[in-house]
């Protein structure tokens, strides 16, 4: 199990990033919110890009934006492994995925709790990751939605049936040592507050990984 540690991008968290850099966490999860696709708005890119000053970990970027194509080249300039956009924008998604890949970066699609998993089907040949939201996107600290476990299982079966075993499943929202048991079919767990609210980041990361 890989772990992607999320941090609040609405204010400076350089101290947390430095501490995360000293752990064995696999990725730093960066949320970008445009204030349109979701109501919340994150710091502008000129501030977010400073993340690379505090960590050498690869970035796992989640774009909650109506027009993510305007941001892809910017985040591609950082140490980015994944750029994930939302299937719900339903506009030029194939071109957006191709644009992500053109920078040598893996492309992901995120799916909201109430979105039918069949919305992912047209893009299974193109994507590397599916990010399943365990909460409504755009606000940290929400409780884990119990139906998320069933959704992860359904997506796992769906992509296997379609012959896409190479696509990884990531889960974001309300992840802790209890809720992780409900998403055993996931390959990556994204966790923010559960890790960064602790005095021992590595201990929490190990709990999630094991």
N, C-alpha and C positions, 0 to 999 in steps of 0.2 A: 504494500500500500504506500502510495506517495502522498506527501502532505504539502499543501500550498497555504502559506500563512498570509492572511489578509490583515491589512491595517487600515484605519480610518484615513481617508485621503482628503478630508475636509479641513484638516489642520496639520501642523508640523508634527511628525512622529519619528524624527531622526533617531531618538534614543531607542525606540522599539526596533527600528531597522538595524541599528548597530548590534543590538542583543540577538536579533534573529540571525544575523550574519554569523554569529558564533555557534549556532546550532547546526544540526544536520538536516534542517528543513529543505525540501527539494526545490520549492519555488516561493517567490514573493508574489502574492495575488494583488494586483492593482485594479481597483474599480474606478472607472471613469463614468460620471453621470452628467448628462447634458442639460438637465432641468426641463427636458421636453419629453423624452421617452419615459423617464421617471421624473417625479416632481423635484427630487433632491438634485443639487448641483455640487460637483466636486471642485477641487482647486483647478485652475487652468493648467494646461500642459507645461507651461514654463515653470510652474512650481512642482508638478508631479515628476518632471524629468530629473529632479534633484535626487530621486530615489537611488540612482546609480552611485551617488557619492558615498552612500552609507552601507551598501551591500554589493557583493559580487555574485549573489544568487541570481539565477535566471528568473525572468519575470513571466508571470501568467496574467495576461491583461484581459479584463472583461469590460467591453465597451457597451454601456447602457446608453445608447445614443441613436437618434433617428437617422443621422447621416455619418455612420462610422468611417466611411471612405475618406473623409477629411482628416481623420486622426491616424489612420494606419501608417502612413509614411513617418509620422512623428514618433510613434511608439516603436516602429521598426528600427529607429536609430539607437534604441537602447538595447540592453542585453535581454532580448525578449525571445522566449521559446514558443508561447502560444498567444494568439490574439483571437478572442471570442466575441462574436456579435450575436444579436438576438434573431431567432427565426421569425419572430413576430413582425419585424420591420417589412418583410415580404416584398422587398424592392431591390432589384439588382443584386440579389444575394449571390448568384453564381459569379458575377463580376467582382463582387467584394471578396469572395473566397479566393478567386484567382489573384486578386491584388495582394492579398496577404501572402499567398504562396510565392508570388513574384519576388518577395524580399527574403525568401528562404525560411519563412516562419510558418509554423503549424497553425492551421485554421480550425476554430471551434464554432459550434452553434449552441447558444443557450436557449433553454426552453422554460417558460414560466409554468407555475403549478397548474394552471387551468387550461393550458394549451394541449391539444391533441398531439400525441407523438407521431401521428401520420404526417404532420407538417414537416417533419425531418426527412421524409423519404426521398424527395427529389434531389437531396444534397449528399446522400450517403456515399456516393462515389467520390466526392470531393473533400470531405472533411476528415480531420484527425481526432476530433474530440467533441463530445456532447456534454455540455454543462447543465445539469439538472438543478433547478432552483428549489431549495427546501423551504424557502420563504418567498414572499412577494419582493421582487428586486427593488433596490433603491434605498433601503434603510437597514442599518445594522442593529443587532440585538433582538431581533424578532424570534419568537419561539418556533421550533422546528415543526413543520406540518407533517402529521402522522402518515398521510397518504404518499409521502415522498418515497418511502421504501418500496411500495408497490409500483410506483412509476419507474424507479430505477430497474426493478426486475423486468417490467414490461419492455423497457427500452433495450435491455440486455437481450431478451428473447427476440425482439424485433430486428435488431441489427445482426444477430446470429442467423436468423432465418433468411435474411437478405444477403448473407455471405460477407458481412463486413466486420469480422472479428477483430480487425486491426484498429477499429475506432475505440478510443478510451472513453470511459464515463467518469465525469467529475461531479461532485455534489457540493453545493454552496448554500449555507444558511442554517444556523442553529446546530452546527456540528459540535458535539462534545463526546466524552467517553461513553455516554449512554446511547445517544442517537446514532453513533457510528455503527452500532450493532444492527440497526435497521436498514443500513445501506451497504451490506457486505458485498454486493455485486459491483460496487464502484471501484475504480482504479485509483482515483485521486480524491482526497478530502480537502475541502477548503474550510479553514477555520480562522476566525479572527479573535473575537473577544475571549473565547475559551483559552486561547494561548496567551494573549497579551495582558489579560487581567491577572495572570499568575506571576508569582515572584520567580518561578523557575520555568522559563519557556521550553527548555529541552525536555523536562519531565512531561509536560503536557503534549509535546510533539510525539514523544515516545509512546505515551498512552494511546494516542490516536493511531499511530503506525502499527502498533501491535494489537 
